[in-house]
Amino acid sequence: MKEKLFHGRVKGFQFYALTVALGMTVIGFVLSFLSYSTGYYALGDKNSILVVILCAFALLMGVASLWLGLRYADNNWPGMIPILFAMFLILAAVFHIGDRFEGIGVCIVTDYDAGHGGEEAIYFSIAATVLWLAAAVLVLVGNFKQMLKPKEEDAE
């Protein structure tokens, strides 16, 4: 008898939520790097390396949660990995927007330093942060929706 390769607990809405959240994370990562391309911020300043590391761990946890969640059905521990995915995304968003507070005040609110690429960098950063936070909410909703579902053997 041949065993199915993918028979795990990630099905339906949780699968789509994880897949969309991974896409949103990658797009946010690209937007984050685009914010450094304007020349207003430099990669390596403030918490930028920490944000890159947190995003890398978030992507790793997202891929692991999909793979392990599709592979293992009997264990509950793969259900904890999406929570780590969301946690790393939230931390990356907080540190990323925290680095931009000064720029928001100087470039957007007061127009003191406008015209030097700061506005574009801020807008890219805000878009990346919103994507990461939305992806984290999507992952958490998908994970808790799966946890609230009754098991098939309990329904019989």
C-alpha positions in Angstrom: 0.0 0.0 0.0 1.5 3.3 -1.1 1.4 6.1 1.5 0.4 9.5 0.4 3.2 12.1 0.6 1.0 15.0 1.6 -1.7 13.9 4.1 -1.1 16.5 6.8 -3.1 18.9 8.8 -2.7 22.0 6.6 -5.8 21.9 4.3 -8.2 24.4 2.9 -8.1 27.9 4.2 -4.9 27.4 6.2 -3.0 26.2 3.1 -4.2 29.3 1.1 -3.5 31.6 4.1 0.1 30.3 4.5 0.7 30.5 0.7 -0.6 34.0 0.4 1.2 35.1 3.5 4.5 33.8 2.1 3.9 35.8 -1.1 3.1 38.9 1.0 6.3 38.3 3.0 8.4 38.1 -0.1 6.8 41.2 -1.6 7.3 43.1 1.7 11.0 42.0 1.7 11.4 43.4 -1.8 9.8 46.6 -0.8 12.0 46.8 2.2 15.1 46.5 0.0 13.6 49.1 -2.4 13.5 51.5 0.5 17.2 51.3 0.8 17.7 51.9 -2.9 16.6 55.6 -2.7 19.8 56.5 -0.9 18.0 58.1 2.1 18.7 55.0 4.3 21.6 52.7 4.2 21.5 49.0 4.7 23.4 48.4 7.9 22.0 51.4 9.7 20.0 51.1 12.9 18.0 47.8 12.9 18.2 47.0 9.2 20.3 43.9 9.6 18.0 42.7 12.4 15.0 43.2 10.1 16.7 41.2 7.3 17.4 38.4 9.8 13.9 38.4 11.1 12.4 38.3 7.6 14.7 35.4 6.7 13.6 33.5 9.8 10.0 34.4 8.9 10.4 33.0 5.4 12.1 29.9 6.8 9.2 29.4 9.3 6.6 29.9 6.6 8.2 27.3 4.3 8.6 24.9 7.2 5.1 25.4 8.3 3.8 24.6 4.9 6.0 21.6 4.4 5.7 20.1 7.8 2.0 20.9 8.0 1.4 19.1 4.7 3.6 16.2 5.7 2.5 15.3 9.3 -1.1 14.8 10.2 -0.9 13.1 13.6 1.2 15.6 15.5 0.2 18.9 16.9 3.7 20.5 16.9 3.6 21.6 13.3 0.7 23.9 14.3 3.1 25.9 16.4 5.4 26.8 13.5 2.9 29.3 11.8 2.8 31.1 15.2 6.6 31.6 14.9 6.1 32.7 11.3 3.7 35.4 12.5 5.9 36.4 15.4 8.9 36.9 13.2 6.8 39.0 10.8 5.4 41.2 13.6 8.9 41.7 15.0 10.3 42.6 11.6 7.5 45.1 11.0 7.9 46.8 14.4 11.7 47.2 14.0 11.4 48.3 10.4 8.8 51.0 11.1 10.7 51.9 14.3 13.7 52.9 12.2 11.5 55.1 10.0 9.9 57.3 12.8 12.4 60.1 12.4 12.1 60.0 8.6 8.3 60.2 8.8 8.5 63.3 10.9 11.3 65.0 8.9 10.2 64.1 5.4 6.4 63.7 5.4 5.0 65.6 8.4 7.2 68.7 8.3 8.7 68.6 4.8 12.0 69.7 6.3 14.1 67.2 4.4 11.8 66.6 1.5 13.2 65.8 -2.0 16.1 63.6 -1.0 14.5 60.2 -1.5 13.1 60.1 2.0 9.5 60.1 1.0 9.9 57.1 -1.4 11.8 55.2 1.2 9.1 55.9 3.8 6.3 54.8 1.5 8.2 51.6 0.6 8.7 50.9 4.2 5.1 51.6 5.2 3.9 49.3 2.4 6.3 46.5 3.5 5.2 46.9 7.2 1.5 46.8 6.2 2.1 43.7 4.1 4.0 41.9 6.9 1.4 42.7 9.5 -1.4 41.6 7.2 0.4 38.4 6.5 0.8 37.8 10.2 -2.9 38.3 10.8 -3.7 36.0 7.9 -1.4 33.3 9.2 -2.8 33.5 12.8 -6.4 33.5 11.5 -5.7 30.5 9.3 -3.9 28.6 12.1 -6.6 29.2 14.7 -9.4 28.3 12.3 -7.6 25.0 11.7 -7.2 24.5 15.5 -11.0 25.1 16.1 -12.0 22.5 13.5 -13.1 19.1 15.0 -10.9 16.2 14.0 -12.5 13.7 11.5 -12.3 10.8 13.9 -14.1 12.8 16.6 -17.0 13.5 14.2 -17.7 9.9 13.7 
